[in-house]
Amino acid sequence: MSNLGFFDSGDVVPASLKLPPALLVQALQALPDGVMLTDRAGKILYANPSAGQLLGASPEDFRHQGSIDGWLAQETRDGCRSCISLPLLQQANTQGWRGELRCCRRDGYEFPAEVAVGAIPDQLILIWTIRDVTIYKQTESALILENQELARSSQLKSEFLANMSHELRTPLTSILGFSSILKQKIFGELTAKQELYIQQIHRSGQHLLALINDILDLSKIEAGQLSLEMVPLSVPQICHEAVALISEQAKVRNLTLTLTIPEDLPPLVADEVRIRQMLLNLLSNAIKFSHEGGTIGLEVTHDQQCMSLTVWDNGIGIPKEKHHLLFSPFQQVDDFIDRRRAGTGLGLALTRRLAELHFGNVEFKSEVGQGSQFTIFLPFQASQHLEMSNSTTYFAS
């Protein structure tokens, strides 16, 4: 056999084997991966320079340890021939075999390798391509460890937020209760200043309670512990209730509310509380970002696949450079306007998470000076699947 490269046994290749062209020989020599040819018994007939570098072997080493088995780790060596070599040669498998084996260098150091084996059945020859994946494996292990640490950190964060939220809600409930009693003037009349202060206390308490509830919901979602009560809903009724609940806020700013619902609306199986919560989040945002005297609309549409709940306004809109922040928890886009419109930064993030738990999504369009449009998509297929389950309650994960 003519000198193909780094190691060529020269005397065991059948004469009928056609030698590769010079260009192919040069390509084999230049390959960064180790390439070896063996016969059916595993004897190495050829190895390119990269194979020598990979295995820390010289041509003399290949002559001394001329079997492919000698360059494989013990656990890999056992059964390698019966699982790879013989089936490829006997079945004339043109697709070959690809997998991961542990190889052994001349100095005894073992390393993980990605190995591809192809066959030339009529010549009873196997072509082995070997690539060291040690760095890849180390990186993979580091990423797995990092992901585990991040998951643990996220779990601890969720547990902390949930525990703190519970601790805060107990005294806050008392504050809201007593401020409500004072507002009703059960213990006597109030001066104008006292009444103003009590209203501020009550309003701030409600705002804080809403924030705490949002934090609890997000924590439950991240922990896979938020339960949904999936029942057939009257979507028109929920929409009317949501609009009624925010009508006072709209009236204060002289905003017009519109509600559009088709008559042929099909039934939807979903969590009533969470659907209402999503609508209130979007409607409250629309009020916050609307000009005085503007218009806000809630429109329900559907096709064969899903129901769409769209909240739109003709308010100030959101700059494109802020769009990527919209659905991130605790991220606010309102600092580019003024702090009077400030929110918790949780409403939209929670709305999208809740929609996803219903196997849906939230999409939006917004342009500065033209207003915004947010649409909740709720697929009917998911509703039918949940409706057919044995229980109307399931835990979102």
C-alpha positions in Angstrom: 0.0 0.0 0.0 1.4 3.4 -0.9 2.2 5.9 1.9 -1.2 7.5 2.6 0.0 9.4 5.6 1.0 9.2 9.3 0.6 5.5 9.7 0.1 2.9 6.9 0.5 -0.8 7.7 1.2 -1.4 4.0 0.9 -5.2 4.0 -2.6 -6.0 5.1 -4.8 -4.1 2.7 -6.4 -6.1 -0.1 -4.8 -5.4 -3.5 -8.2 -4.8 -4.9 -8.7 -1.8 -2.7 -8.5 1.3 -4.9 -6.2 3.9 -3.3 -7.8 7.4 -2.9 -6.7 10.1 -5.3 -3.9 12.4 -4.2 -6.4 15.2 -3.4 -8.3 12.9 -1.1 -5.1 11.8 0.6 -4.2 15.5 1.2 -7.7 16.0 2.7 -7.3 13.1 5.0 -4.0 14.5 6.1 -5.4 17.9 6.8 -8.5 16.8 8.7 -8.6 18.0 12.3 -10.5 14.8 13.4 -8.7 11.6 13.8 -9.4 9.1 11.0 -8.4 5.4 11.0 -9.1 2.4 8.8 -9.5 -1.0 10.3 -10.2 -4.5 9.0 -13.0 -6.7 10.4 -10.7 -7.9 13.2 -10.1 -4.4 14.3 -6.5 -4.2 13.0 -5.5 -0.6 12.2 -4.6 -0.2 8.5 -4.2 3.5 8.4 -4.3 6.5 10.7 -4.0 10.2 9.8 -1.8 12.6 11.7 -4.7 14.0 13.7 -5.4 10.5 15.1 -1.8 10.3 16.3 -2.1 13.7 18.0 -5.4 12.7 19.5 -4.1 9.5 21.0 -0.6 10.7 21.7 0.7 8.0 19.5 3.6 7.7 17.0 3.6 5.4 13.9 5.6 2.9 16.0 2.9 3.0 18.7 0.3 2.0 16.1 2.5 -0.8 14.9 3.0 -2.1 18.5 -0.7 -1.6 19.4 -2.2 -2.3 16.1 -5.8 -3.0 17.2 -8.5 -0.4 17.6 -9.4 -2.1 20.8 -6.1 -1.0 22.4 -7.1 2.7 22.0 -10.5 2.3 23.6 -11.3 2.4 27.3 -12.1 -1.0 28.9 -15.8 -0.3 29.3 -16.0 0.9 25.7 -13.9 -2.0 24.4 -16.2 -4.7 25.7 -18.8 -5.4 23.1 -17.6 -2.7 20.7 -16.9 -5.1 17.9 -20.1 -7.1 18.4 -22.3 -3.9 18.6 -20.6 -1.8 15.9 -18.1 -3.5 13.7 -19.7 -6.8 12.7 -23.3 -5.4 12.2 -21.9 -2.7 9.9 -19.9 -5.2 7.8 -22.6 -7.9 7.7 -25.6 -5.7 7.0 -23.9 -3.4 4.6 -25.2 -0.5 6.6 -24.5 2.6 4.4 -25.6 5.0 7.2 -23.0 3.8 9.6 -22.9 4.2 13.3 -22.4 7.4 15.4 -22.1 7.7 19.1 -19.9 8.5 22.1 -17.1 6.2 23.2 -14.3 6.6 25.7 -10.9 6.5 24.1 -7.5 5.9 25.8 -4.3 7.7 24.9 -0.9 6.1 24.9 -0.2 7.5 28.4 -3.4 5.9 29.8 -5.4 9.1 29.9 -9.0 8.4 29.0 -11.2 11.0 27.3 -14.8 11.2 25.8 -14.9 11.1 22.0 -17.6 11.5 19.4 -17.0 8.5 17.0 -18.5 7.9 13.6 -18.0 4.5 12.0 -18.7 3.7 8.3 -18.2 0.5 6.4 -16.8 -0.6 3.0 -18.6 -4.0 3.2 -17.2 -5.5 0.0 -13.6 -4.8 1.3 -14.5 -5.7 4.9 -13.0 -2.4 6.0 -14.3 0.1 8.6 -13.6 3.9 8.6 -13.4 5.4 12.0 -13.6 9.2 12.6 -12.8 10.3 16.2 -13.3 13.8 17.8 -12.2 14.7 21.3 -15.3 16.2 23.1 -13.6 16.8 26.5 -14.1 20.6 26.4 -17.7 20.2 25.2 -18.4 17.8 28.1 -16.8 20.1 30.6 -18.8 23.0 29.3 -22.0 20.9 29.3 -21.3 19.8 32.9 -20.7 23.4 34.0 -23.9 24.6 32.3 -25.9 21.8 34.0 -24.4 22.8 37.4 -25.1 26.4 36.7 -28.7 25.7 35.6 -29.2 23.7 38.8 -27.9 26.6 40.9 -30.1 29.0 39.0 -33.1 26.8 39.5 -32.3 26.5 43.2 -31.8 30.3 43.4 -35.1 30.9 41.6 -36.9 28.5 44.0 -35.4 30.2 47.1 -36.5 33.6 45.6 -40.0 32.3 45.0 -40.2 30.9 48.6 -38.9 34.1 50.0 -41.4 36.2 48.1 -44.3 33.9 49.0 -43.3 33.9 52.7 -42.8 37.7 52.8 -46.1 38.3 51.0 -48.0 36.2 53.5 -46.3 38.0 56.4 -47.2 41.4 54.9 -50.8 40.6 54.0 -51.8 39.8 57.6 -51.1 43.3 59.1 -52.2 44.9 55.8 -55.7 43.3 56.1 -56.1 44.9 59.5 -55.0 48.3 58.1 -57.6 48.1 55.3 -60.3 46.9 57.7 -59.8 49.7 60.2 -59.5 52.4 57.5 -62.7 51.1 55.9 -64.5 51.4 59.3 -63.2 55.0 59.7 -64.3 55.8 56.2 -67.8 54.7 57.1 -67.7 57.2 60.0 -69.0 54.6 62.5 -67.1 56.3 65.3 -68.2 59.8 64.4 -67.8 62.5 61.8 -64.4 63.3 60.3 -62.9 66.6 59.3 -62.1 67.1 55.6 -58.4 66.6 56.2 -59.0 63.4 58.2 -61.3 62.0 55.5 -58.6 62.8 52.9 -55.9 61.1 54.9 -58.0 58.0 55.5 -58.9 57.7 51.8 -55.2 57.9 51.0 -54.4 55.2 53.6 -57.1 52.9 52.2 -56.1 53.5 48.6 -52.4 52.9 49.3 -53.3 49.8 51.3 -55.4 48.4 48.4 -52.5 49.2 46.0 -50.0 47.3 48.2 -52.4 44.4 48.6 -52.8 44.1 44.8 -49.0 44.1 44.6 -48.7 41.4 47.2 -51.3 39.3 45.5 -49.5 39.6 42.2 -46.2 38.6 43.8 -47.9 35.5 45.3 -49.4 34.5 42.0 -46.1 34.8 40.2 -44.4 32.8 42.9 -47.0 30.1 42.6 -46.7 30.0 38.9 -42.9 29.7 39.0 -43.2 27.0 41.6 -45.9 25.1 39.6 -48.4 25.5 42.5 -51.0 27.8 41.0 -54.3 25.8 40.7 -56.8 26.7 37.9 -60.5 26.0 38.2 -61.4 25.1 34.7 -65.2 25.5 34.2 -67.5 26.6 31.3 -67.6 30.4 31.4 -69.9 33.1 30.3 -67.3 35.4 28.7 -69.8 38.2 28.0 -70.7 38.3 31.7 -67.0 38.4 32.8 -66.4 41.2 30.3 -69.3 43.3 31.5 -68.2 42.8 35.1 -64.6 43.8 34.3 -65.7 47.0 32.6 -68.1 47.8 35.5 -65.2 47.4 38.0 -63.0 49.9 36.3 -65.7 52.3 35.2 -65.2 54.6 38.2 -61.5 54.9 37.4 -62.4 55.8 33.8 -65.0 58.3 34.9 -62.5 60.2 37.0 -60.4 60.8 33.9 -63.4 61.3 31.6 -62.7 58.3 29.6 -65.2 56.6 27.3 -65.5 52.8 27.6 -66.7 50.6 24.8 -67.5 46.9 24.8 -68.0 44.8 21.7 -69.1 41.2 22.0 -70.5 39.0 19.1 -73.8 37.2 19.6 -72.6 33.8 18.4 -69.8 33.5 21.0 -69.0 29.8 21.6 -68.4 28.5 25.2 -65.0 28.7 26.7 -63.6 26.5 29.5 -61.2 28.5 31.6 -60.5 29.8 35.1 -63.1 32.6 35.7 -61.0 34.4 38.3 -57.9 34.4 36.2 -59.7 35.5 33.0 -61.2 38.5 35.0 -57.8 39.2 36.5 -56.2 39.4 33.0 -58.9 41.7 31.7 -58.6 44.0 34.7 -54.8 44.2 34.3 -55.1 45.2 30.7 -58.0 47.6 31.3 -56.2 49.3 34.2 -53.1 49.7 32.1 -55.2 51.3 29.3 -56.6 53.8 31.8 -53.2 54.6 33.1 -51.8 55.3 29.7 -54.7 57.2 28.2 -55.2 60.9 27.8 -58.0 62.5 29.7 -61.1 62.3 27.6 -59.8 59.4 25.5 -61.4 56.1 24.6 -60.8 52.6 25.8 -62.3 49.5 24.2 -62.7 45.8 25.0 -63.5 43.7 22.0 -64.2 39.9 21.9 -63.7 38.0 18.6 -63.2 34.3 17.7 -62.4 31.9 15.0 -62.4 28.1 14.9 -59.2 27.8 16.9 -59.4 30.4 19.6 -61.1 33.3 21.4 -59.5 36.7 21.4 -60.0 39.3 24.1 -58.6 42.7 22.9 -58.2 45.8 25.0 -57.2 48.9 23.1 -56.8 52.6 23.8 -56.0 55.7 21.8 -53.6 57.0 24.5 -49.9 57.8 24.6 -48.6 54.5 23.3 -45.3 52.9 24.1 -41.9 53.6 22.4 -40.4 50.7 20.5 -37.3 50.7 22.6 -39.4 49.9 25.6 -41.3 47.0 24.0 -38.9 44.3 25.2 -39.6 45.3 28.8 -43.4 44.9 28.7 -43.7 41.4 29.9 -40.7 41.2 32.3 -41.6 41.1 36.0 -40.8 44.3 38.0 -39.8 46.2 34.8 -41.7 49.4 34.1 -42.0 51.4 30.9 -43.8 54.3 32.5 -40.6 56.2 33.6 -40.4 57.8 30.2 -43.7 59.7 30.9 -44.0 60.6 34.6 -44.2 58.8 37.9 -47.9 59.5 38.4 -48.6 56.7 36.0 -46.2 54.3 37.9 -47.3 50.7 38.4 -45.9 47.6 40.0 -44.3 46.2 36.8 -46.1 42.9 37.4 -49.5 43.3 35.6 -48.4 42.4 32.1 -45.9 39.8 33.2 -48.6 38.1 35.2 -51.2 38.4 32.4 -48.9 36.6 29.9 -48.1 33.9 32.4 -51.8 33.3 33.1 -52.6 33.2 29.4 -49.8 30.7 28.8 -51.2 28.5 31.6 -54.4 28.4 29.6 -52.3 27.3 26.6 -52.7 30.7 25.1 -50.6 33.9 24.7 -50.7 37.7 24.8 -49.7 39.9 21.9 -49.6 43.6 21.5 -49.2 46.5 19.1 -48.3 50.0 20.3 -47.2 53.3 18.7 -46.3 56.5 20.4 -49.2 59.0 20.0 -51.5 56.4 18.5 -52.3 54.1 21.5 -51.9 50.4 22.3 -53.7 47.2 21.7 -53.2 44.0 23.8 -54.9 40.7 22.8 -55.3 37.6 24.9 -55.5 34.5 22.8 -57.3 31.5 24.4 -57.4 28.3 22.2 -60.6 26.3 22.2 -58.7 23.0 21.7 -57.1 23.5 25.2 -60.5 24.2 26.6 -61.9 21.0 25.1 -59.0 19.0 26.4 -59.4 20.3 29.9 -63.1 19.9 29.8 -62.7 16.2 29.1 -60.4 15.6 32.0 -61.6 13.9 35.1 -61.1 17.0 37.3 -61.9 20.7 36.8 -58.9 21.6 38.9 -55.3 21.3 37.8 -52.0 22.7 39.0 -50.2 24.8 36.4 -46.5 23.9 35.9 
